[in-house]
């Protein structure tokens, strides 16, 4: 067994990373991949819709004392359609560094050869990207971000965060880290001209938009049942959108070192299309 | 200076509206006779822009010290007098992917203290506007060092916002147990239009043991004023929204009791939201 393919999903908190990741994992499993989704956010709600609710985390096990292979195996859940899930957890609020905590959890998975032992072919890391200080860059520095997809929408503050993540990737790449961006995923909020806004920002940064995901009430409906759309509404258009995303991610092997732009460049793009809306109506 | 300035910190999730509240509060406090100093403690450096005609207050302290050094005159150049003479400064932050943002903020605050600038400028009321997305040890630094003994949590009824507020409660509690002189003064509900948002945040307050000090309704007047580069108090002083901020300022001046909060588990917050959504 070779190394699994490793893809990291980054984005601002609340943007829909975990929902996108979980639906992507579910869709990838139907394409024959053995997927493990690793939640890398102290909130530990990444795998909830795949594995039926909040789960105990690797770092909480670390806190409680001895960590062994058996303990780690006990934290890995097999969820929908054989998708595996585990949560890194985070440090206690007010102490420690969240990014380093996440990296510790990832190192523990490697130490026990978890990916090989479970036959994982596709590892998906769902990473919080609100604050890109040195801490949150730790997993990037350690080779967990060879293929980064950044989840965004057309809002300016979200795009600013995308830009910060892009700046981190570029800087770490220049320092010799093996990290690059594979593309943006536009998880749309329903803003006018949102596809064009995100396309234009992506073009300036020199990265492709891999998918535009429309807003759908089915996402919430499925979430209330602690399920992904792919599981709860397999015949819906929205499930089709996630299956298309999965095929594109599987086929896309190109990565890019992005060119971060300034907020001064992002704001006019967003407001230009927003003011276009006024003329249209 | 005979009297020490009162120092409070507003903590809350990024994008929740901390800076808007801080700026309007600063103006309202200035109108009540306080000499206010607002210090933005986020790498985004946009806390004080609406006290400064919509322009970002520059240079920020960390950038200035990187470029010119940390002599007093260089620090003084970072402090601007904005609307109503309110003192404004931004700590700045490290470049993305380098260093710890929280330690950067602390470094900037240490410099202000070292040169005794708060007393020298005659400030009577200092507001620290602090990002609270991730309460790792870094962002807790300003709490740990006794800059602000009173923490006010800005939140809405949204899950991520309550989650951050709860984390901040956890940080305050942990730090207080380690001997830091820090407590929570109350919660400011910056409403987003969530169903039953007043009740929801009120109940969250009871769960963590902190009072809700004010409800700030969502108002298009905020965007209008900020679109013109100013606070609601400057641009729309006769609006009902301006009165909301004045009430908050009065409530803050009267509120001197603080509490040690008790954080709850994420499951309890999720259950709280589900209960209110179902009603």
HADDOCK unambig.tbl for C-alpha pairs under 7 A between the chains (distance, minus, plus):
assign (segid A and resid 14 and name CA) (segid B and resid 160 and name CA) 6.75 0.50 0.50
assign (segid A and resid 93 and name CA) (segid B and resid 135 and name CA) 5.10 0.50 0.50
assign (segid A and resid 93 and name CA) (segid B and resid 136 and name CA) 5.48 0.50 0.50
assign (segid A and resid 93 and name CA) (segid B and resid 167 and name CA) 5.57 0.50 0.50
assign (segid A and resid 93 and name CA) (segid B and resid 168 and name CA) 6.95 0.50 0.50
assign (segid A and resid 93 and name CA) (segid B and resid 170 and name CA) 5.69 0.50 0.50
assign (segid A and resid 93 and name CA) (segid B and resid 171 and name CA) 4.91 0.50 0.50
assign (segid A and resid 94 and name CA) (segid B and resid 135 and name CA) 5.43 0.50 0.50
assign (segid A and resid 94 and name CA) (segid B and resid 136 and name CA) 5.01 0.50 0.50
assign (segid A and resid 94 and name CA) (segid B and resid 137 and name CA) 4.55 0.50 0.50
assign (segid A and resid 94 and name CA) (segid B and resid 140 and name CA) 5.32 0.50 0.50
assign (segid A and resid 94 and name CA) (segid B and resid 171 and name CA) 4.04 0.50 0.50
assign (segid A and resid 94 and name CA) (segid B and resid 174 and name CA) 6.64 0.50 0.50
assign (segid A and resid 94 and name CA) (segid B and resid 175 and name CA) 7.00 0.50 0.50
assign (segid A and resid 95 and name CA) (segid B and resid 136 and name CA) 5.44 0.50 0.50
assign (segid A and resid 95 and name CA) (segid B and resid 137 and name CA) 3.93 0.50 0.50
assign (segid A and resid 96 and name CA) (segid B and resid 136 and name CA) 5.65 0.50 0.50
assign (segid A and resid 96 and name CA) (segid B and resid 137 and name CA) 4.72 0.50 0.50
assign (segid A and resid 97 and name CA) (segid B and resid 136 and name CA) 5.18 0.50 0.50
assign (segid A and resid 97 and name CA) (segid B and resid 137 and name CA) 5.82 0.50 0.50
assign (segid A and resid 97 and name CA) (segid B and resid 138 and name CA) 6.95 0.50 0.50
assign (segid A and resid 98 and name CA) (segid B and resid 136 and name CA) 5.57 0.50 0.50
assign (segid A and resid 130 and name CA) (segid B and resid 133 and name CA) 6.92 0.50 0.50
assign (segid A and resid 132 and name CA) (segid B and resid 96 and name CA) 5.31 0.50 0.50
assign (segid A and resid 132 and name CA) (segid B and resid 97 and name CA) 5.46 0.50 0.50
assign (segid A and resid 133 and name CA) (segid B and resid 96 and name CA) 5.46 0.50 0.50
assign (segid A and resid 133 and name CA) (segid B and resid 97 and name CA) 4.74 0.50 0.50
assign (segid A and resid 133 and name CA) (segid B and resid 98 and name CA) 5.68 0.50 0.50
assign (segid A and resid 133 and name CA) (segid B and resid 99 and name CA) 5.90 0.50 0.50
assign (segid A and resid 133 and name CA) (segid B and resid 100 and name CA) 5.30 0.50 0.50
assign (segid A and resid 133 and name CA) (segid B and resid 101 and name CA) 5.64 0.50 0.50
assign (segid A and resid 134 and name CA) (segid B and resid 97 and name CA) 4.35 0.50 0.50
assign (segid A and resid 134 and name CA) (segid B and resid 98 and name CA) 4.29 0.50 0.50
assign (segid A and resid 134 and name CA) (segid B and resid 99 and name CA) 4.57 0.50 0.50
assign (segid A and resid 134 and name CA) (segid B and resid 100 and name CA) 5.56 0.50 0.50
assign (segid A and resid 135 and name CA) (segid B and resid 100 and name CA) 6.63 0.50 0.50
assign (segid A and resid 137 and name CA) (segid B and resid 97 and name CA) 5.31 0.50 0.50
assign (segid A and resid 164 and name CA) (segid B and resid 96 and name CA) 6.22 0.50 0.50
assign (segid A and resid 167 and name CA) (segid B and resid 96 and name CA) 6.52 0.50 0.50
assign (segid A and resid 168 and name CA) (segid B and resid 96 and name CA) 5.41 0.50 0.50
assign (segid A and resid 168 and name CA) (segid B and resid 97 and name CA) 4.85 0.50 0.50
